[in-house]
Amino acid sequence: MEIVWQTPANPPERHDYIFRNGKRHVRPYYFEFISHVKNRWAGKTIVDLFTEEFKGRPYDYYVNAVQSGRIQVDGEMVPVSYIVRSSQKISHFVHRHEPPVLALDVSVLQKEPDVLTICKPASVPVHPCGQYRKNTVVGILQAEHGLAPLFPIHRLDRLVSGLLILARSASKADSFRQQIEAGMVQKQYIAKVTGVFPDDEQVVNVNVNYNAREGRSTVEVGNCCGNTPLKGKSACTKFTRISTNGTHSIVLCEPITGRTHQIRVHLQYTGHPIANDMLYLSEFSVDRSTKGLSADRAAANSGCSLPSSSPKSCVDEYCDDNSTVDFSIDPMCTNCPNLTPKGYDEDEEGLWLHCIRYCGPDWVYECPHPEWASHD
């Protein structure tokens, strides 16, 4: 079989996806990763560079990859003892396995000449990043709706669902971003939190410090003496209780600033974290039987409550037809014969945090509420 190597220039296509057990997988494909030698890499052997900088694969794999031409320098094969120099182009040809996401439709809400709004399912990243390329909102919209290019104008964390606004031109994206940076845009989310949230409006105005190594944020409260400088960034969120059933509360969240995990960590600060947010529930004693849905039930319930005329979820439409679809096994691949890459959390579920509204000086976009926002 002749190997066809893909690059970022190759667009995702509908047949690239496999649906199994409530998850959207990407059929593994051959891909060329390109990087350039940084100054701190210069002077290392090609094998040592990969072993030290890209720890996801063992030493023996990198030796075989160099010897077989799966790793090249400036487009040419090199010996394992080759010493790299600054700025050289390094190509790593891999059999790429992307992590799966929940198998829910990326539903188009509004389609205008210069703006597209969608209901983003939880677990799907917005744009290519890390291990994700085709299993992204941008990739799925291109593959299944032929919509490209698209320019996301705001962030939604991968595990968060709800309204996502995408500009259809760079100039329109710049217009949106200027309004956001000028503080002219208001954002609203809803969350399902533990306990009975206070009835009166709560304003949390404490710094947020994001630790990239740990992948989580903490709040910082200044002391009365002011001797210790705060490392975090200023952050403010308004919270208003919508309803409660005595065990959980549905809360309207209005972030004034936009820090990483701001709503999640500010809700934790109030003593009412998101009820299935295991990253910020760690400091609370919560019975797992009441903390939230299982991963499978979250996959079924974290989507938007759209009218019955909307397209069926991918689970219903494709799972039976594709449950036995095969893919090519690569003898050098460290993930094969598994479809899912190593290290993926099979029990991952979507957060009970959903974006419902963005509004600017002369525009408003909204998204339906998810099913979990209705108390039984």
C-alpha positions in Angstrom: 0.0 0.0 0.0 1.3 3.4 -1.0 1.3 5.8 2.0 -0.2 9.2 1.3 1.1 11.8 3.8 -1.2 14.6 4.9 -0.3 18.1 6.0 -2.4 20.9 7.5 -3.2 21.8 3.9 -5.4 18.6 3.5 -9.0 19.4 4.6 -11.0 17.0 6.7 -13.6 15.0 4.9 -16.8 13.3 6.0 -15.4 9.7 5.5 -12.6 10.6 8.0 -14.8 9.9 11.0 -15.8 6.6 12.7 -18.6 6.5 15.2 -18.4 3.9 18.0 -20.0 3.6 21.4 -21.2 7.2 21.6 -17.8 8.6 20.5 -16.7 10.3 17.3 -13.3 8.9 16.3 -11.0 10.0 13.5 -9.8 7.3 11.2 -6.0 7.2 11.8 -4.0 8.8 9.0 -0.5 9.5 8.0 0.6 13.0 8.8 3.8 15.1 8.5 4.6 17.1 11.6 7.0 19.9 10.8 9.2 21.9 13.3 12.4 23.9 13.2 15.4 23.3 15.4 15.3 25.8 18.4 18.5 27.2 19.7 18.3 25.0 22.8 18.0 21.9 20.6 21.1 22.6 18.6 24.0 20.3 19.3 21.9 17.3 20.2 21.7 14.1 18.1 18.4 13.8 16.2 17.4 10.8 18.4 18.3 12.5 21.7 16.3 15.6 20.7 13.1 13.6 20.1 13.6 11.4 23.2 14.1 14.4 25.5 11.6 16.8 23.9 8.8 14.5 22.8 8.4 11.9 25.5 5.3 10.3 24.2 7.2 7.5 22.4 10.1 5.3 23.5 13.8 5.7 22.5 13.7 2.6 20.3 10.8 4.1 18.3 12.8 7.2 17.5 15.9 5.1 16.4 13.7 3.1 14.0 12.0 6.2 12.8 15.3 7.9 11.9 16.6 4.7 10.3 13.4 4.2 8.2 13.1 7.9 7.1 10.1 8.6 9.2 12.2 11.4 10.8 14.1 13.6 8.3 16.1 16.8 8.5 15.7 19.3 5.7 13.9 16.7 3.6 16.6 14.1 3.8 17.4 10.9 5.7 20.1 11.2 8.3 22.0 8.7 10.6 20.9 8.3 14.2 24.1 10.1 15.3 23.3 13.2 13.2 23.8 16.5 15.2 21.1 19.1 14.5 21.8 22.8 13.9 19.6 25.7 14.7 16.7 26.5 12.3 16.9 23.3 10.4 13.6 21.8 9.3 12.6 18.6 11.0 9.9 16.4 9.6 8.3 13.6 11.6 6.0 11.3 9.6 3.5 9.6 11.9 0.5 7.4 11.8 -1.7 9.9 13.6 -4.5 8.8 16.1 -6.6 11.7 17.4 -8.5 11.4 20.7 -12.2 10.7 20.3 -14.9 13.3 21.3 -18.6 12.8 22.2 -20.6 11.8 19.1 -23.0 14.8 19.0 -23.9 17.0 16.1 -22.2 20.4 15.7 -25.5 22.1 15.1 -25.7 25.3 13.0 -27.9 27.9 14.7 -27.6 30.9 12.3 -25.9 31.1 9.0 -25.3 34.7 7.8 -23.1 36.0 4.9 -20.4 37.0 7.3 -21.2 35.2 10.6 -21.9 31.6 11.6 -23.2 30.6 15.0 -23.3 27.0 16.2 -24.1 25.0 19.3 -20.7 23.4 20.3 -20.9 20.0 21.9 -18.9 19.4 25.1 -15.5 17.6 24.6 -14.9 19.0 21.1 -12.1 21.6 20.9 -12.8 24.7 18.8 -9.8 24.6 16.5 -6.7 22.4 15.9 -4.5 22.1 18.9 -2.4 19.5 20.5 -3.5 16.0 19.4 -6.7 17.4 17.8 -6.9 18.4 14.2 -9.9 16.9 12.4 -11.9 16.2 15.7 -12.5 19.9 16.1 -15.4 22.3 15.6 -13.7 23.9 12.6 -12.7 20.5 11.1 -16.2 19.0 11.5 -17.9 22.0 10.0 -15.6 21.8 7.0 -16.0 18.1 6.6 -19.8 17.8 7.1 -21.1 21.2 6.0 -18.4 22.5 3.6 -17.9 25.6 5.7 -14.5 27.1 5.4 -12.6 29.3 6.1 -14.0 30.0 9.6 -12.5 32.3 12.3 -13.7 31.7 15.9 -14.1 35.1 17.6 -14.1 33.8 21.2 -13.0 30.8 23.2 -14.9 27.9 24.7 -13.0 25.4 26.6 -13.1 21.9 25.2 -15.3 20.5 27.9 -17.7 23.4 27.7 -20.8 23.4 25.4 -23.0 26.1 23.9 -22.9 29.2 21.7 -19.9 29.6 19.5 -19.6 32.5 17.1 -17.4 32.2 14.0 -16.7 34.9 11.5 -16.6 33.9 7.9 -13.9 36.5 7.0 -10.8 37.8 8.7 -12.1 41.3 8.6 -15.3 40.4 10.3 -13.3 38.5 13.0 -11.2 41.6 13.6 -14.3 43.7 14.0 -15.7 41.3 16.7 -12.3 41.1 18.5 -12.0 44.9 18.7 -15.5 45.0 20.3 -14.5 42.3 22.8 -11.2 44.0 23.7 -13.0 47.3 24.2 -15.4 45.7 26.7 -18.4 46.2 24.5 -19.5 42.5 24.5 -21.6 40.8 27.3 -21.4 37.1 27.8 -23.8 34.7 29.6 -23.4 31.1 30.6 -25.4 28.7 32.8 -24.0 26.2 35.2 -25.3 23.4 37.3 -23.6 23.6 40.7 -23.6 21.8 44.0 -25.9 22.8 46.8 -28.3 25.7 47.2 -26.7 28.7 45.7 -27.5 32.0 47.5 -30.7 33.7 46.3 -29.2 37.2 45.9 -26.6 38.2 43.2 -23.1 37.2 44.0 -20.1 39.1 42.6 -16.8 37.4 42.8 -13.9 39.9 42.2 -10.7 37.9 43.0 -7.6 37.3 40.9 -7.2 34.1 38.9 -3.8 32.4 38.5 -3.6 29.7 35.8 -1.0 27.0 36.2 -0.3 25.6 32.7 1.7 22.7 34.1 -1.1 21.5 36.3 -3.8 22.6 33.8 -5.9 24.4 36.4 -6.5 27.8 37.9 -6.5 29.0 41.5 -7.9 32.2 43.1 -5.7 34.7 44.9 -7.0 37.0 47.6 -4.8 39.9 48.8 -3.9 40.1 52.5 -4.7 43.1 54.6 -1.1 44.2 54.7 -0.5 44.0 51.0 3.0 42.7 51.5 2.7 39.8 49.1 2.3 40.7 45.4 -0.4 38.8 43.5 0.7 36.6 40.6 -2.8 36.1 39.1 -4.8 38.4 36.8 -7.7 40.4 37.9 -11.0 38.7 37.3 -14.7 39.4 38.0 -17.8 37.2 37.6 -21.5 37.9 38.5 -23.6 35.0 39.5 -27.4 34.8 39.8 -29.4 31.8 40.9 -32.0 30.7 38.4 -33.4 27.7 40.3 -32.6 25.0 42.8 -34.0 21.6 43.8 -32.2 21.5 47.1 -29.3 19.4 45.8 -28.2 21.3 42.8 -28.7 24.9 41.6 -28.8 26.3 38.1 -26.8 29.5 38.0 -26.5 32.3 35.5 -22.8 33.3 35.1 -21.8 36.6 33.6 -18.0 36.9 33.3 -16.8 40.5 33.1 -13.3 39.4 32.3 -12.1 36.4 30.4 -9.5 34.4 32.3 -8.8 30.7 31.9 -11.3 28.6 33.8 -12.6 31.8 35.4 -16.2 30.7 35.9 -15.2 27.3 37.2 -12.7 28.5 39.8 -14.9 31.4 40.8 -17.8 29.0 41.4 -15.4 26.9 43.5 -14.5 30.0 45.5 -18.2 30.6 46.3 -18.4 27.1 47.8 -20.7 25.9 44.9 -18.5 24.3 42.2 -19.9 22.9 39.0 -21.5 19.6 40.1 -19.6 17.3 37.7 -16.3 19.3 37.5 -13.8 16.9 39.0 -10.9 19.3 38.5 -12.5 21.8 40.9 -14.5 19.4 43.1 -11.3 18.0 44.5 -11.4 20.2 47.6 -15.0 19.3 48.4 -16.4 16.1 49.8 -18.9 15.0 47.1 -20.6 11.7 46.8 -19.8 10.4 43.3 -23.3 8.9 43.1 -24.7 12.5 43.1 -21.9 14.4 41.5 -23.2 14.0 37.9 -23.8 11.8 35.0 -21.8 8.9 33.7 -19.8 9.6 30.6 -22.3 7.8 28.4 -25.3 9.7 29.9 -23.4 13.0 29.6 -22.9 12.2 25.9 -26.6 11.9 25.5 -27.6 14.9 27.5 -25.0 17.6 27.0 -26.2 18.7 23.6 -28.6 21.5 22.9 -32.4 21.2 23.1 -33.1 21.9 19.5 -36.4 21.6 17.7 -37.5 18.1 16.5 -36.8 19.1 12.9 -33.1 19.5 13.6 -30.6 16.8 12.4 -30.3 13.6 14.4 -27.3 13.2 16.6 -24.3 11.4 15.0 -24.9 8.6 17.5 -28.3 7.7 16.0 -27.3 8.3 12.4 -23.9 6.6 12.0 -23.0 4.3 14.9 -24.6 1.1 13.5 -23.2 1.6 10.0 -19.7 2.3 11.1 -19.3 0.2 14.2 -17.2 -2.4 12.4 -15.3 -0.1 10.1 -11.6 -1.0 9.9 -8.5 1.2 9.5 -5.0 0.5 8.3 -2.6 -0.8 10.9 0.9 0.7 10.8 3.7 -1.6 12.0 5.7 1.3 13.5 2.8 3.0 15.2 2.9 3.0 19.0 -1.0 3.3 19.2 -2.0 0.6 16.7 -3.9 -1.7 16.7 -6.0 0.5 19.0 -8.2 3.2 17.5 -7.9 5.5 20.5 -4.5 6.9 21.3 -2.7 5.9 24.5 -3.4 8.1 27.6 -6.9 9.1 26.7 -9.5 9.1 29.5 -12.3 6.9 28.3 -14.6 8.2 31.1 -14.4 11.8 30.2 -17.7 13.7 30.3 -18.9 17.2 29.3 -19.0 19.9 32.0 -22.3 21.3 33.2 -21.3 24.7 31.9 -23.0 26.1 28.7 -22.7 29.4 26.9 -26.2 30.8 26.1 -25.7 34.4 24.9 -23.3 36.9 23.5 -24.4 40.5 22.7 -22.6 43.5 21.4 -23.5 47.1 20.5 -25.9 46.1 17.7 -26.1 42.3 17.7 -27.3 39.4 19.8 -26.7 35.7 19.4 -28.2 33.0 21.6 -28.2 29.3 22.0 -30.8 26.9 23.4 -30.4 25.6 27.0 -29.1 22.0 27.5 -31.3 19.3 29.0 -29.3 19.2 32.3 -30.5 22.8 33.0 -34.0 21.5 33.8 -34.5 20.0 37.2 -36.3 16.8 37.4 
